[in-house]
């Protein structure tokens, strides 16, 4: 799992979205709420991760992640309507939207190569001692967490990971434009973007 998430963050620049006002992503739970592993490797969820009660079929978006955001949503988020698809054989497919005017961008990554879903995320967060890791309110009925690797209080960027099934997650990765650092909170913004993406996937079912 460490290779999966840390490689993703190295390959895909921290996403950023500038100029948006967003509602709260919800009340986070303390990182100490993450429980020790439970069950065998074949039992999911484990490691304190919640079960995905409403699995979402997302195979199309696993192949074409840029389709996960509509042009209207991109405009709302102040990023270009067209993203650039990126591939990593060890992780899965990603899409990056970058605003050259603001320096803001958004990345969506489907972790298709890891079959542990949110359980893998919970396990790595505990074993690697990420600086910030919180469970946030469900996003369109799907459990989600927010994290950063180095910032104890997210200021520049944030990653929100959503469980689509017990085996599959995707992330919305944002990092604020320079003009919005200190003015906007990146985790609620990542949660808002993730919500747009989940709604797109739900409407496609």
Secondary structure, DSSP 4 states (H G I P E B T S, - for coil): -HHHHHHHHHHSPPP---S-------PPPPGGGPPPP-S-TTSSS-TTPPP-SS----HHHHH-GGGGS-HHHHHHTTS-SS-EEEEETTTEEEEEEE-TTT--EEEEEE-TT--SHHHHHHHHHHHHT-SEEEEEEEETTEEEEEEESS-SS-SSEEEEEEESSSS-EEEEEEE--GGGBTTB-HHHHHHHHHHHHHHHHHHH-
